Amino acid sequence: MVRADKTAPGFRRRSRSRSRLGSAGRLLAAAVCLPPAATAADQTPAPPPEQAAHYRAEAPKTILELQQFRRSQTIAAAAGGGRVGRATLIELNPQINAWFLLTLDWGDPGGRTSYHLQNPAPDTQSVSLNDAEFGGLAISDDSETITCDLWSGEPSPLERGSASSLPYAPLCDGRLYLRNPVAGHRTDLERVAEFLRDHVWGGEEIVGFVREGLFRDAYLEQGRLGATGEPAPELPGAPEPATVSSAYADRSVVPEQLGIDLVSDQLVLGRWYAASALAGVYVSVIQPQAISPAILESHPGTANRLDAVEASALTYLVAFDLTQFDLGFALGAEHPRVAWSPRPPEAARIPGLPGPDGIDTVAPLVTLGMVSPALVGDTAATFTGGFKREHGAFKYGDFAGRNGGSHYGFIEEGVVFSKLQPGLATLYVLDDGSVHMTTWSEADYRLLARIRYARQNGVPLVEPDVATGAPAPGALVTKWGPGNWSGSAAGELRALRAGACVQETANERFLIYGWFSTATPSAMARVFQAYGCRYAMLLDMNALEHTYLALYAREGDEIVVQHLIRGMEEVDKSTNGQMIPRFVGFPDNRDFFYLVRRKDRP
């Protein structure tokens, strides 16, 4: 049994048998959940004026000064050896109630130390300083309040936790975690690329040359189409299927690289099939050429015509029922960074700033690239997030000259690491657990105190048509430079890409992850249109580690890991013959999303 207090539980990999061929498909209509209208829940307390000014100021600052909603408390503290000082606890975002910074100051040189604490139960547990003389922390839930003394003793619980080398060191009988800095795992490919970028003049150009020369269509899978068969039975509770052309209706395909076990052994283009061991998870495959001509020819000029290669390239999609799962997001142990990207022109940079938001480090906060141990037992899936900071800003077009180059923003547990920029595609989660996708606007800043997680990654692939509200390719889908889509200088490169959208039906909402074996943004837009997504965005690209998705299915006392694509298992670790997946079993250097089974669902 996986226990919540273990950071490296046991896992095993499921080998999947080949699926047989099958049949059927039908039309769909769906809509994405757009930003919520203002409600009473949005009326969170305004930040103190001084803190709001620090947040807005175009000046060097600390990561703490980016947290305009923070709240602090200070008391006297006593420790071993007769030391007397002060303890300060900062709630980084009281509305979210997840992360705290505890600072102990003993008044002597080198006697000031900060600790990043995590509340694993933010919905039910509060944390504050104990007002009693020389007290510790007061931790309260609905049934009791306990006092936890963290700085007495030699060594103190905080010192023991810091020396443990655990990414999450349990404190106060597991009621809190101390987040310790660790080195995130990276593959050989990432290690070499980062060395070139960081230490070799012209390294980015070298990496780009290798990518264009060696990785073009490196992961292309076209699948093997089968004959037309009987229509597949309806699957209650599944997402709406893709809208396909009559020429491909009921055509089946063999997805040879699929690593997820399905309830059905018949795969028809555009249909959804239930994951065999995970309720609320569905898989679909499609070739863009199978999409209805009414979609492929819609909104002429906003998407390029698809060439023969990408038109026949297989796309894998995984859908998660958002009534059964909560979505989370975590920064990697190293990426995305917060300093300047080299992409924006020098004229766009604000002189004297170490980064676009006034910081170039997140210290004393700690990012880990790993799911909290309190959530491991309920985590159903993880997938890689968006671009690194190096590529997460604009070199060309209007966005390159705005807001310091419009660096992509990101928020974890209500803590702003990089400000959300207007005009960029944004996937975010509010404090009530609702999931939203939108092009960020000035009006959306009213939600900032309530945002628990957010990740921006470029501009939209799909957005609502202004006149009809129907899914339409984003305005910059065909603009390689202004859209910052990455690729060759000529804008001709197809590549392995991943993206996400939200599909909303009359009764259900689904987060859909798409893995495109080779595609341009135009092909991605057409696929998400076909599945009824009124909004979609790019995630990452070019390699399996950058487009990784894994499911964690329970079989008795074991967790069985199923990768979307078979080769993704090479990114995981193996110890004594036992596989340990990234993001769940060990810290990773990259940011990622994760889905957790809701407690009120089986």
C-alpha positions, 0 to 999 in steps of 0.5 A: 500500500502506498502511504502518504508519508513515503516519498518513494513508493513502490511502482511497477510498469504494466506491459500492454498487449496489442489492441484489436481493430474496431469501429464507429464515430459521431459528431460533437459539439462542446465548449470550454469554461471561460473565465468566471464572472465576478462573484462575491467569492472574488471579493478577497481583501485588497493587498496592503498598499505598500505591498501592492506597490512593491509588487508593481514596482519596476525595481529589483526586489525579492521573491517575497516582495512579489507576494502582495497578499502576504501576511506576517506575524512575529513573536519572541523565540528561545533556543538551546544555549540560552539564545533568544531571538525572534520568529517570523511566520509569513503566510505567502498567500492567506487565501490559499493557505498552503505555503509559509516562510518561517524565519528565525533571527538570533541577532548574531552574525549568520544567525538568521535562517529561513525555512519554507514550510508546506501545509499539506491540508490547506482546506482544513488546517491553519498554521500560526505562531503560538502567542505564548511566551517563546512558543512554537507553531499553533496548528489547528483543524476542526477538532483540535489545536496543537503546539509544535516547537520547531526551534528548541533542542540541539539539534532542533526539529528544523535543523534535523529536517534540513540535514535529512536531505529529504525533499519533503521533511515531515515536521510536527508529526507529519502535519507540516513539511519542510521543503529542502533544496534538491537537485532535480533529475534531468536526462542526458539530452537535457544535460547536454542542451543546458550545458551548451546554452549556459556555457558555450557561446552560440550554444542556443544556435547549436542546439537549434541546428541539432534539433532541426537536423536530427529531430524533424519527424523523429517521433512520427507515427502514422498508425495502420488504418483498418477496415470500416466496421460496425459502429462502436457502442456509446460510452456513457460519461465519456467526452464527446468524440471528434467530428470526422469526415464521412470518408473516415467514419468508423475507420479503425487504427492500431496505435502501436506506441500506446502504453495505456490499457483500455477497457475496449480493444477496438480503436476507431479514429476520433472515438473515446475509450475508457482506461481499464484501471482508472475511472474517469480517464479516457483515450482517443487517437486521430489523424488530422486528415480524418477531421471533417472538411467543414473544420479543416476548411473553416476560418480560411487564412487562420491556419495553414493547409496540412502537408501529407506528413502531418495530415497522416501523423497520429495524435494521442489524446487523454481526457480527465473527467474534472468532476472526479479529479483536481488539477495541480501544478508544480515548478521543477527543481530548476525550471522554469527559471525567473531571470531574463530570457535571452530572446527579447531584444535588448531594448525591451529589457528594463535597465537594472532589473535582474529579471523581468519581475525584478528577481533572478532567484526564488530563494529562500523559497524552494521548488521541487519538481515532485508531488507532495507526499500527502498526495502521492496515494491519490495522484492519478496522472502527471504530465510535463508543463511548458517551455523553460524560461529561455524559450518562454518569451518573445523574440519577434512581433508585438509581444517582444516589445511589450512588458519586457518581452512578455515572459510566460507567467507561473504560479504555484500554491498561490505564490507568484514566481513570474507575473501573468502577462496579458495576451498570453494563453493561460491555464489556471486553477482557482481556490475552489478547484475550478479549472479555466483556460483563457487569454489573460487580460487586465480584467483577470487580475481581479482573480489573482488572490484566488489563483492557486495554480497558473501556467502561461505558454505562448498564445492560443492554438484555439480561441472562440470565434468573436462572432459565433463563439465556435472553436477557431484557430488562434490569431497567431497560429500561422505566425511562427515568430510573433506566435513564438511557436519554436521551430526552424528559422523558415517556420517550416519545421514540424515537430513532436508537440503537446498541448491541452484544452478543456472540453465542456459538454452539457453535463461534464467537463474534461481536461484533454491532453494531446500528444502530436507525433509530429505537427505544426500549430495549424495541425494542433489547432484543427485537432482541438477544434475537431474535439470541440475545444473552444480554447487550447494552448501549447505545452512543450515539444521536441522530445519524449521527456518534454511531452511526458504523461503517465497514469498511476493505476491501483491494483490491490496494494500496488501502483501500476505505471502506464505511460501514454507512449511506450518510450516515455518509460526511459525518462523514469528511474530504476532502482534494484529492478524497481521502476520509480516514475518522475514527478512522483517518485523523485524530484525532477528539474522540469515543471509539471501538472498532476491530477489527484482523485477527489476524496468524494469519488471512488 
